[in-house]
Amino acid sequence: MSQSEVKKSSYVNETRGVRISIWPKYDESNSRPTNSLFIYSYTILIENFSSDVVQLMNRHWIIRDAFGGVEEVRGAGVVGKQPLLQPGEVFEYTSFCPLKTPSGSMEGSFEMRNNLNEKFEAPIGRFELKSPILQN
């Protein structure tokens, strides 16, 4: 992803030199609205602007649907990886989230560890998940 694309994300968080940018997208081809299944993909770009080596150790997501349902997801790494980023390096991945409603949100944090073995939370602010059904 280019630097100009990074600027276009309205969901950007930065903690201790680690910038996290998010691009959510409704996945029409895998969604089944008549069965109350709405799939959202999201691409996350993690950039290390710090002078430390950092590693993403764990993730924590809070997923909300339009009915007030809440699901928490915790686990090691992301997409089966615990990426290690040298200063100036980036890591990008895409994952998905199923919802029962045409809108919802996600928020959470990544637990990071630096080269001094210090752990810190990199919070990820709430980002909206909205299908085109709501835009009519």
C-alpha positions in Angstrom: 0.0 0.0 0.0 1.4 3.4 -0.9 1.8 6.3 1.5 -1.0 8.2 -0.3 -3.3 5.2 0.4 -2.3 5.3 4.0 -3.5 8.9 4.2 -6.9 8.0 2.8 -7.7 5.7 5.8 -10.0 7.4 8.2 -9.1 4.8 10.8 -5.5 5.5 12.0 -4.1 5.0 15.5 -0.5 5.5 16.6 1.2 4.4 19.8 4.9 4.6 20.6 5.7 5.0 17.0 3.6 2.1 15.8 1.0 3.3 13.4 -2.0 1.1 12.6 -4.2 2.0 9.6 -7.5 0.1 8.8 -9.6 -0.2 5.6 -12.9 -2.0 6.2 -14.9 -3.2 3.2 -18.2 -5.0 2.7 -17.7 -8.4 1.0 -20.7 -8.6 -1.2 -19.7 -11.9 -2.9 -19.5 -13.8 0.3 -22.4 -12.2 2.2 -25.9 -13.6 2.2 -28.2 -10.9 3.4 -31.3 -13.1 3.1 -29.7 -15.4 5.6 -28.6 -12.6 7.9 -24.9 -13.1 7.0 -22.9 -9.9 6.3 -19.2 -10.4 5.6 -16.7 -7.6 6.0 -13.0 -7.8 5.1 -10.5 -5.4 6.6 -7.0 -4.6 5.6 -4.6 -3.5 8.3 -1.3 -1.8 7.7 1.2 -1.8 10.7 4.1 0.7 10.3 7.0 0.9 12.7 8.1 4.5 12.9 9.9 3.9 16.2 13.6 3.3 16.7 12.8 -0.1 18.4 12.3 -3.5 16.9 8.6 -4.4 17.7 6.7 -7.6 17.5 2.9 -8.1 17.5 2.3 -10.7 20.1 -1.5 -10.9 20.7 -4.7 -9.4 19.4 -8.0 -8.4 21.1 -11.1 -7.5 19.2 -14.5 -6.3 20.4 -17.1 -6.8 17.6 -20.5 -5.3 17.9 -23.6 -5.8 15.7 -26.6 -3.5 15.2 -28.7 -5.6 17.6 -26.3 -4.8 20.5 -24.6 -8.2 20.3 -20.9 -8.2 21.4 -18.3 -10.8 20.7 -14.7 -10.7 22.0 -11.9 -12.3 20.1 -8.4 -12.9 21.7 -5.5 -14.8 20.3 -1.9 -14.9 19.4 -0.7 -12.8 16.6 -2.8 -12.1 13.4 -3.5 -14.4 10.5 -1.3 -17.0 12.1 1.7 -14.7 12.4 3.5 -12.7 15.1 5.2 -10.2 12.8 8.6 -8.7 13.8 9.1 -5.2 12.5 12.5 -3.5 12.3 12.5 0.3 12.4 10.9 1.5 9.2 9.3 -1.8 8.3 5.6 -2.5 7.6 3.3 -5.5 7.8 0.0 -5.7 6.0 -2.7 -8.3 6.2 -6.3 -8.8 5.4 -8.9 -10.7 7.5 -12.6 -10.8 7.8 -15.5 -10.5 10.2 -19.0 -12.0 9.8 -22.0 -10.1 11.2 -25.7 -11.0 11.5 -26.7 -7.4 10.8 -25.9 -5.0 7.9 -23.9 -2.8 10.2 -21.6 -3.0 13.2 -18.2 -2.0 14.4 -14.9 -3.4 15.6 -12.3 -2.0 18.0 -9.5 -3.5 20.1 -5.8 -3.6 20.5 -2.6 -5.3 19.6 -0.2 -6.3 22.4 3.3 -5.4 21.2 6.7 -6.2 22.5 9.9 -4.2 21.8 13.5 -5.3 21.7 13.9 -4.5 25.5 11.1 -7.1 26.1 8.8 -4.3 27.2 5.1 -5.0 26.4 2.7 -2.3 25.5 -0.9 -2.1 24.1 -1.5 -0.4 20.8 -5.2 0.5 20.9 -7.3 0.4 17.8 -10.2 2.8 17.9 -13.6 1.8 16.7 -14.1 1.4 13.0 -17.5 1.0 11.3 -18.7 -1.9 9.3 -21.6 -0.9 7.0 -23.0 -2.6 4.0 -24.3 -0.8 0.9 -27.8 -1.8 2.0 -27.7 1.0 4.5 -26.6 3.6 2.0 -29.8 3.6 0.0 
